[in-house]
Amino acid sequence: MSKALLKFVRVSPTKARLIAREVQGMNAELALAALDFMPNKAAGIISKVIASAVANGDYEPEEVVITSCRVDKAAVMKRWRPRARGTATRIIKPTSHILVEVGTATNGKEA
């Protein structure tokens, strides 16, 4: 089993979790192919993390399964936008930590 972790990536964890749930449990090769056709920003980022996890274990994408794909909330950047009458509105820019674990699949169980 090998894993890859990408920290403080500038994508909302709520939006990234939608993509992470889609690829969890899939074959890595099929997951990479599916992510290439998704229009989301998070799909491209998660695709790179999956490729990194496969490379970290010296595997080929067709022989491993994504055992875990987790998206955690990271620090939030806070910015201000000027508004009417001298006031300001806060802008929230969320960041995420993305963890992907891959392992070989034998008879439905990870080896």
N, C-alpha and C positions, 0 to 999 in steps of 0.2 A: 504494500500500500504506500502511496506517495501523496503528498499534498502541496498546495501552493496557496499563498496568502497575499492578497493585494490590499494595502491599507490606505486609507484617506483618499479614496477615489471620489471624484466630484459627481456623484449620481445619487439620487434619492433612494434610501433603502427600501421604501415601499414599492417603488417602481422596479427596482432590481430583484426583489423577492418574487415578483410575478414571473420573471424569466427563469430564476433559479429553480422554482418549483416545476417548471416544464422539463428541465433537463435532468433532474435528479432521478437516478436509477436507470438512465439510458446508457447505451453503449457510447463511448467517447467519440467514435467516428461519426455516428448518426447525430449526436448532439452538436458537433461542430458544423455538420452540414445543415442542420436545422437552424442554427444560430446565424448562419450566413444570410439567410433569407428573411430574418426578422428586422423590421425597420427601427427597433428601439436602440437607443444609445447604450443601454445596459447589456444588450445582446452581444455587441462587439467587445465590450470589456470582459464579460464572463467567458466569451470564446477564447480570449487570450489567456485567461487564468487557467482554463481547462487544458489548453495546449501546454502551458508551463508545468502543470501538475503531471501530465503524461510524460513530458521530457525529463522531469525531476526523477522519475522512477525508471528511466531508460526503457520505457514501454513503447509499443506501437499503438496508435489510437484504436485499431480494430480489436485489440485483445484485452482492453480494460473497460470497466463499467464505472460510472460516476456514483460512488457510494454516498457522498454527501456534498451538497452545495449550499453553503450557508451565507447569508448576508446580514451583517450586524450594523447597528447604528454607530457612527463615529462622531467626531466633533462637528459642531454646527458653526458655520461662518455667519456672523451677524453684520449686516450692512444697513445704512440709512438712506432713505430717499426723501428729499424735501417735498413738502406738501403746502397746501394753502395756509395763509395767515401765520406763517413762520413756524409751523409745526413740522414734524417728521414722522415717517412711517418706517417701521423696521422690516427689513427683507431678510428672510431666513434662507441660507444656502446649505443644505444638508450634505454630508459626506458619508461614505460607507466603508466597511471592511468586508472583503469577499474572500471566503475560504472554500476551496474545492479539494475534495479527497477522491482519489481514484484507486481502484484495486482490481485484481484479476477476478474473473467470475468463473467458478467451477460448480456446476450443478445448482446454480442459483445462490450459492454462498460464496462469500469472499474468502480468498486463500491467504 
